[in-house]
Amino acid sequence: MAKRDYHDLLRPDVINSVSGLSLISRIVVEGYTSGLHRSKSVGPGMEFSQYRGYEPGDDLRLLDWKMLARSGRYYIKQSEVESHVTVKFIVDASASMDHKENGVSKLEFARVMVACLSHMAQKQGDSVGLFALNEDDFVSIYPKADRKHFNRLLLELLNISTKGKWPELSIASQRLHNRGEKELVFFLTDMYEDVSELSDFVKNLKTANNEVIVLQLMTGSEMDFDFKKSVTFEDLETGAKVKVDVNKARSTYLKNLAQKIANTKERLLMQGVHYHVFRMDSDLGDALQLFLKERIRLV
């Protein structure tokens, strides 16, 4: 049976339901992991007590390639004490995340991305937590590692709504950390900031024990500036509007955008934070690949 493509499911009526998020995450994760056996990179070995059959979502570093060569089947080296991590997702729920492309807002896309990455993490036995912030609300689901918790996380993803600006640093940071634990922290945001409130928040997230990854979500039109003739832009957080002649502004915009992305990446790397721009028209399998790469850094 052919693999089902998830792209036709990226519609608000599907995204904004627990069953829809669950379906999309399952299709994306299973579609990605089904092709992973073609990888030639072998992770570090570890002591193990037995073999078991490979299941989609298993940590690929535990795949026994020699057994594959001998038997033609995929086996996992099952450790007596398997290494799991704590994964926290922080979602920017300020008003600018309501920006839409093809009917899907950045917040809705963030819901899908968190659902997919959480599904991948949960399949590996990792603990997963969710936090979402704006100037009025603070959503917090502290990390756990069971299926029931994953379903609750999907429900809370749907309860996140956009409003206002990003909160003050002291409020934003006070309930997010366990500084003594190894954690993998993903911050999903558009990096729209008045001054440096998001950058300061990210800097405050980093500890000696965690890996922090900023995923800046951008629409294809923001990246390519492929609007027609003239367009009026509205600041979703302040209501300010400005009319722009696209043909005159395109080259300057693209140059400034590339410089801003380069500056942000350099600044965050100096703080030990990994930064990635993720286009909403990119394949979600790229996000899963990024997740596995960053997870290896931590363990």
Secondary structure, DSSP 8 states (H G I E B T S, - for coil): -----SGGG-SHHHHTSHHHHHHHHHHHHHHHHTTGGG----------SEEEE--TT--GGGB-HHHHHHHSS-EEEE-SS----EEEEEEE-SGGGG-EETTEEHHHHHHHHHHHHHHHHHHTT-EEEEEEE-SS-EEEEEEE-SHHHHHHHHHHHHH----SS---HHHHHTTS--TTS-EEEEEEE----SSSHHHHHHHHH--TTEEEEEEEEE-HHHHH----SEEEEE-TTT--EEEEEHHHHHHHHHHHHHHHHHHHHHHHHHTT-EEEEEETTS-HHHHHHHHHHHHHHH-
